[in-house]
C-alpha cells in the first residue's frame, strides 16, 4: 500500500485523460467524445433502490408522485452539472477537494458518511440483482448475493480494455432497461391525462406522512450522493486542453451528455411508477411495495405474457449496472478522501465486500420478507447523507478563489442553495417524524 502526500494525484489515475477529444472536430464528433460519463451517472438514478420506492409510490398513491420524480431529476441535473464543472475546472474529484479544503478529522467524518451511503446503495443493488436472479432462474437469494461478487472481475477485465469499453457495457444495459420498460408501458395502458396532470406537485405529498416517507425515499433514490463524487472524477477521463477555452468547451459538452442521460433516467424511473400505478393501484393491489409481488402479479393483472420476464430482465440489468458504477465510486471516495492507493483488484474487492457482507446477513436473516422494506430504508439513508455531499459541492463551485471565471453565477448560486436547503429540510423532517 502506498500513501501519497501531494495534492496533484489524478482521480482514477489508470484512466485519467485516456479518451481523446478532437480539437477541431464538428459539434457531433465532440459530443460523441464526451458521451459516456453521463450514462455512468444516470445508472445511479435507476438502480434497484429506485424500483422499490417507485413501485411502492405507484401502487399506493397512483400517479401522484410523478411530480416528485420530475423535481428530483431537475435537482439531479443541476447538481451533476456542478459536479462535472468541479472536476473539469479544479482537476480534482469532490472527495479530493474535500480533503484539501477541510481538516483531517472532518475529511475522515465525511469519508465515513460517504462509505455508509455507498454501503446502503450497494445493499439495494446487490439485493436487487439477487432478487432478479431468483425470479429468472430460481436461485436462492443468498446464492444470488454471492454471485454479485463476480462483478468485480468483470469491472477489472473491461477497465483493462479501456474506459470506453466500460461505458459501452453500461450504455448497452441502459438500452436494455429502456426497451423492457417501453414494453411495460405499452401493455399497462396508463392514463396519459393523469400522467401529465400529476407533473405538478400536490400539497397532499407533504401533508400525508406515508406519502412523504415514500416521496423522500424517491428523492434519496434519485439524487445519489456517491454520484456527485463519481461524476467529478470520470469526467476527467477526457483528454481536453487544460486552458480556459478547453475547460469551457468540456463543461458545455459534458453538461449536454449529463442532461440527456438524466432525461433517459427520468423516463425509466417514471415508467416504473406509471406501470405500478396503471397495473396495481387501479386493480386494487395497492399494497404492492415488493419487487417479488410486482413480478408475480404483472402477468395475471395485465393478462399478457412476458411482462414479468421483461421486468426481471430489466431489474438484473439495473442491478449489474449499479454495482459496476457503485464499485467505481467506492474506489474514488477511498482514494480521494484518504489519499490511499491500493492495487486495483484489492481496492475493488474491499469495496465490494463492504456491500456484500451486510446484504448476505440481511438475506439470511430476512429472506424474501423485508427485502422490500430494506430497499426503501436504504434510500432514506441515502437521502439523509445527501446534504453532506451537496453542501461542500455548492460551496466549492461558488468559491471565486477555487473556480476563477467558472464560479457559479448569482442565479446558479441561489438555485443551488435553495435545492440544498430543500433537501436538508425534507430529510430533517423525515428524521424527526421517524424518531418522535
Helices and strands as residue ranges (DSSP letters): E 2-3, E 19-20, H 27-34, H 37-42, G 43-46, H 48-61, H 66-90, H 94-101, H 104-137, H 141-147, G 148-150, H 151-160, H 163-188, H 192-197, H 204-207, H 209-222, H 225-234, G 235-237, E 238-239, H 244-279, G 281-283, H 291-302, H 307-338, E 340-341, H 344-366, H 371-397, H 400-403, G 404-406, H 410-435
